[in-house]
Every structure is written in structure tokens, then in C-alpha cells.
Amino acid sequence: MSKRPLFLGIILVAVLACAAAFYYVFSGGNSDKSRQDINKIEAFTLSNGMQVIVAPNHRVPAVSHIIWLSVGATDDPAGKSGLAHYLEHLMFKGTSQVPEGEYSKRIERIGGNQNAFTGPDFTGYYVNVAKEHLEEVMRLESDRFQHLQPSLEQSLKERDVIVEERRMRIENSPPALLFEQVNATLFQHHPYRIPIIGWAHEMKKLEPSDAMMFYHEYYHPGNMTLVVAGDVTAAELKPLAEQYYGSIPAKEPIRHRWLEEPPLRAEKMVILRSAQQKQMIWSRHYIAPNLVYGETSHALPLMLLEQWLGGGKTSLLYQSLVEKQKIAVNVSVEYSPLARGPSQFIIYVMPADGVTPERIAQAVDDSLKIATDTLINSERLNRVKTLLKADVIYAQDGLQAVGQFVGYLSALGVSLDYYTNWVSYVESVTAEQIQQAAEAVLIKSQSVTAHLIPEAGASAAATNAGVPFTGYDNVQVH
């Protein structure tokens, strides 16, 4: 596959990745059939242990075919960071039946689009295509998931590609560099502290043989989930899945060799000064639970806390820092409840000119005290619930988002009931639960505060000038 861009930014999985899926629950008009489809999600297991999920949507004759692997950057061997991402690139470099470059050409000829992503917990390969070409996609995927044979020349070239991606997307981006250093500080033991794309000095030493060993160890049905969203039923898909994927030899599911994260007991600070950055960025990152890690009951309340603190211009932090005190020009809060390991609850502030980081910190602390010491009133609670739903309703509608969200839930072991009964889950959250979540998470001794400070002489063409980098522990690279 030709060089693909490295995307570093937020994958707000709980809102953006599931947005299109939940669109069918909330939207009116022609949504009745789609609502029926949502409740017809079916799952089955192939003879070799591969999980298959079908998410019907018969509005258009198209499908999104996604293969999820329960392996990601956190499974990179020690000293070989970036290996999972390297293998993702090599998956496009040919087999004995499909020469290098031919895979992408065949997908293009049938009018499809395809790509892949590597996250900390998972790797995914997706193709969006007209339903009539689904079998051809499955034939191609079955081949490369069994018979990958990249040439040594292409493998070495692709290693140069990922090293260059790191230089362009990380090392030339002060916000990305800062976020990388925050992760390395916030996580003391967990592999989330290592960048998904890898450390440059280790990436340069990755060998094609390393990637192929990773492929043979982890790329098998015990770690694979197929999700097909769109104009298809389980009855139609099952014989095709057995034909093309059922013959892949079975192996035992992966045993993640992750070290458990110890308690964070001291407030920490990361400061990066850069002549490339024009606008100061202040952020604070808290360790947080999610749907499968830590105190899972806090996950949904934290989503609503995110909205209360930073959900637009009516939010608590925006009103305090931007509108009333006029010490900031923008505020945002981000949280994702979908990760195998600890999540982050992040507050970003872009200070106004001349405002010090210390003043921002005090103002943020004062506002957070409101969230931990008082209950959100009923009017505001209804508003933040509506905002969360509105994010879902107006996000882009598409089959791929459905497949990504359903696949993410399944790969994490979260019941698909979370998908079908989303509205009732959100409505059931109380003000007391939001306060309890805030008290449990917004603890300074479990946080890292970061300052990205422009140095004198910052270039007018500074990288990401004025645009705060936003990201999670579940940032993905392509």
C-alpha cells in the first residue's frame, strides 16, 4: 500500500465512533426501519473460534467490513515499540496470490475504500464497499490474513515510511510531542506510556522478521472479530464467513502481558517550550476508570461530567474562564470510556494573551471544586444529557461508524445491550452519580498538568499554531 497519513488526534469513541450508530435511535423521519435494524444485531462464532457480528442497515446497498484484532501497540515486545503499527503497514504488501500493490487496486476497481488503524488495544482493517462486492472483499482479506508475504525490499522501505511518519507527525508537532511526554509521565507501569507509533530509536531497529513473528503469533481467529454493518443479514453472511474465514487455523486467544498500573500518588507537571508553537496550551490529565477498567460504574457519569464541564459555550469551565473571567479563549474536556486499561479525563485550556499557567490552574481548580462539592441541578443535568444526545444525532451518519463502535464493544467484552439501550442508560444517570464520579477522578495526586509554552521568536508558520492537540490514551495511528 502506498504511504498513508498518520492521524494523531482524538478518537472520542464514546461519542464520535458511536455517533452514527446511535443516530438511528434518536433521529426521526425515515429512522423507523433503522431502529428495527439496531435490535436485530446478531452474533455467531465460526468453527475455529472467530467471532462474527452483523449490524443490519438496509437503507443503502452497501456494507462496511471490519476485522478487529485484540492486539495493539500495548502488545509490542519490550524494546520493539511500534511493531504492531509496522505490521499493519506490511499487511498491504502482498501475498503469493495478490502481489504488492494489487490489493488496493482491486478494492479501487470495485469502487470500495479501505484502510487500517493501530490503537493501543486493538488493530483494525476496514473496507467499505457495495454489497455485491462483499464476497470479493472477504476473499482478499482471507488471503492476506493467512498468506502474508511482503518482500524484504518492501518491508525495509515501509520501515523507513513509519520512521518518516513519526518525524513529520510527532517530532515536528509540539502538541503531539507534549502529549507523548504526558503519557510517559501519567502512566508509571502500564504500556500506555509508550507511544503507539513507537520510539524513534527502536523503530529504526525493527526487523521484518520481528513483524512476521508478531503476525504468526497474534493474527489468528482466537484474536479476531469480524463486524459487517450494512445491507446484509446473518443468514447471508454466515456461509461466506465460514467459507473464507472458517478455514483459518485456530489458536488460543492472546494473553496480554501487561503490567498493572500502580496508584499515582503525586501531582506531576510536564512543561514543553517550543519556538514552533505560537499559542500557549494548558492541560490537565487525570487517570480515570471506564467501562471495563477500574470502578466501571463511573463511566457513564464521567461522560456527562465531561459535558457539564466542557460541553460547549454553556459549560461550567467555558462560562467561568472565557465568559466571566476572560482569562481563556477556549476550553474543552475529553473522556473516552472505551479502553482495556485506564482512561484519561482531560481538560484543555487555551489561555488569553498574558495569562499565566498558574492563574489558569487556580481558575480550573475553583471550577472543579463546584463539581466535586455540589450536585448538578436538574435543569443543567437535563441539558447535559441533551447535549450528549445531540452530539450523537448530528454526527456523521455512516456504516463504518456503526461497525467500529459495535466492534469496539465486542472486542472489549462489553455487552451489545450498551449499544441498543443507550438512551435508557444515559437517562438513568443521577446527579449524585456524577458528583461521585467527579470526587473519584478529579484528584490532583492522580494527575499530570502540562504546559506547552511558546518560546520567544516563534515562527508565524508555527506547527499547529493556535490549535490545541487533543488526544486520548486510545489515539490510533494509520
C-alpha positions, 0 to 999 in steps of 0.5 A, spaced: 500 500 500 502 506 498 504 511 504 498 513 508 497 519 513 498 518 520 492 521 524 494 523 531 488 526 534 482 524 538 478 518 537 472 520 542 469 513 541 464 514 546 461 519 542 464 520 535 465 512 533 458 511 536 455 517 533 452 514 527 450 508 530 446 511 535 443 516 530 438 511 528 435 511 535 434 518 536 433 521 529 426 521 526 423 521 519 425 515 515 429 512 522 423 507 523 426 501 519 433 503 522 431 502 529 428 495 527 435 494 524 439 496 531 435 490 535 436 485 530 444 485 531 446 478 531 452 474 533 455 467 531 462 464 532 465 460 526 468 453 527 475 455 529 473 460 534 472 467 530 467 471 532 462 474 527 457 480 528 452 483 523 449 490 524 443 490 519 442 497 515 438 496 509 437 503 507 443 503 502 446 497 498 452 497 501 456 494 507 462 496 511 467 490 513 471 490 519 476 485 522 478 487 529 484 484 532 485 484 540 492 486 539 495 493 539 501 497 540 500 495 548 502 488 545 509 490 542 515 486 545 519 490 550 524 494 546 520 493 539 515 499 540 511 500 534 511 493 531 504 492 531 503 499 527 509 496 522 505 490 521 499 493 519 503 497 514 506 490 511 499 487 511 498 491 504 504 488 501 502 482 498 501 475 498 503 469 493 496 470 490 495 478 490 502 481 489 504 488 492 500 493 490 494 489 487 490 489 493 488 496 493 487 496 486 482 491 486 478 494 492 479 501 487 476 497 481 470 495 485 469 502 487 470 500 495 475 504 500 479 501 505 484 502 510 487 500 517 488 503 524 493 501 530 490 503 537 493 501 543 488 495 544 486 493 538 488 493 530 483 494 525 482 493 517 476 496 514 473 496 507 467 499 505 464 497 499 457 495 495 454 489 497 455 485 491 462 486 492 462 483 499 464 476 497 470 479 493 472 483 499 472 477 504 476 473 499 482 478 499 482 479 506 482 471 507 488 471 503 492 476 506 490 474 513 493 467 512 498 468 506 502 474 508 508 475 504 511 482 503 518 482 500 524 484 504 525 490 499 518 492 501 518 491 508 525 495 509 522 501 505 515 501 509 520 501 515 523 507 513 515 510 511 513 509 519 520 512 521 518 518 516 511 518 519 513 519 526 518 525 524 513 529 520 507 527 525 510 527 532 517 530 532 515 536 528 508 537 532 509 540 539 502 538 541 503 531 539 510 531 542 507 534 549 502 529 549 507 523 548 511 526 554 504 526 558 503 519 557 510 517 559 509 521 565 501 519 567 502 512 566 508 509 571 507 501 569 502 500 564 504 500 556 500 506 555 506 510 556 509 508 550 507 511 544 503 507 539 507 509 533 513 507 537 520 510 539 524 513 534 530 509 536 527 502 536 523 503 530 529 504 526 531 497 529 525 493 527 526 487 523 521 484 518 522 478 521 520 481 528 513 483 524 512 476 521 513 473 528 508 478 531 503 476 525 504 468 526 503 469 533 497 474 534 493 474 527 489 468 528 481 467 529 482 466 537 484 474 536 479 476 531 472 479 530 469 480 524 463 486 524 459 487 517 454 493 518 450 494 512 445 491 507 446 484 509 443 479 514 446 473 518 443 468 514 447 471 508 453 472 511 454 466 515 456 461 509 461 466 506 464 467 513 465 460 514 467 459 507 473 464 507 474 465 514 472 458 517 478 455 514 483 459 518 487 455 523 485 456 530 489 458 536 488 460 543 486 467 544 492 472 546 494 473 553 496 480 554 502 481 558 501 487 561 503 490 567 498 493 572 498 500 573 500 502 580 496 508 584 499 515 582 500 518 588 503 525 586 501 531 582 506 531 576 507 537 571 510 536 564 512 543 561 514 543 553 517 550 550 517 550 543 519 556 538 514 552 533 508 553 537 505 560 537 499 559 542 500 557 549 496 550 551 494 548 558 492 541 560 490 537 565 490 529 565 487 525 570 487 517 570 480 515 570 476 508 570 471 506 564 467 501 562 471 495 563 477 498 567 477 500 574 470 502 578 466 501 571 460 504 574 463 511 573 463 511 566 457 513 564 457 519 569 464 521 567 461 522 560 456 527 562 461 530 567 465 531 561 459 535 558 457 539 564 464 541 564 466 542 557 460 541 553 460 547 549 459 555 550 454 553 556 459 549 560 461 550 567 469 551 565 467 555 558 462 560 562 467 561 568 474 562 564 472 565 557 465 568 559 466 571 566 473 571 567 476 572 560 482 569 562 481 563 556 479 563 549 477 556 549 476 550 553 474 543 552 474 536 556 475 529 553 473 522 556 473 516 552 470 510 556 472 505 551 479 502 553 482 495 556 486 499 561 485 506 564 482 512 561 484 519 561 479 525 563 482 531 560 481 538 560 484 543 555 485 550 556 487 555 551 489 561 555 488 569 553 494 573 551 498 574 558 495 569 562 499 565 566 499 557 567 498 558 574 492 563 574 489 558 569 490 552 574 487 556 580 481 558 575 480 550 573 481 548 580 475 553 583 471 550 577 472 543 579 471 544 586 463 546 584 463 539 581 466 535 586 462 539 592 455 540 589 450 536 585 448 538 578 441 541 578 436 538 574 435 543 569 443 543 567 443 535 568 437 535 563 441 539 558 447 535 559 444 529 557 441 533 551 447 535 549 450 528 549 444 526 545 445 531 540 452 530 539 450 523 537 444 525 532 448 530 528 454 526 527 456 523 521 451 518 519 455 512 516 456 504 516 463 504 518 461 508 524 456 503 526 461 497 525 467 500 529 463 502 535 459 495 535 466 492 534 469 496 539 464 493 544 465 486 542 472 486 542 472 489 549 467 484 552 462 489 553 455 487 552 451 489 545 445 491 550 450 498 551 449 499 544 441 498 543 439 501 550 443 507 550 438 512 551 435 508 557 442 508 560 444 515 559 437 517 562 438 513 568 444 517 570 443 521 577 446 527 579 449 524 585 452 519 580 456 524 577 458 528 583 461 521 585 464 520 579 467 527 579 470 526 587 473 519 584 477 522 578 478 529 579 484 528 584 490 532 583 495 526 586 492 522 580 494 527 575 499 530 570 498 538 568 502 540 562 504 546 559 506 547 552 509 554 552 511 558 546 518 560 546 520 567 544 521 568 536 516 563 534 515 562 527 508 565 524 508 558 520 508 555 527 506 547 527 499 547 529 499 554 531 493 556 535 490 549 535 490 545 541 492 537 540 487 533 543 488 526 544 486 520 548 490 514 551 486 510 545 489 515 539 490 510 533 495 511 528 494 509 520 
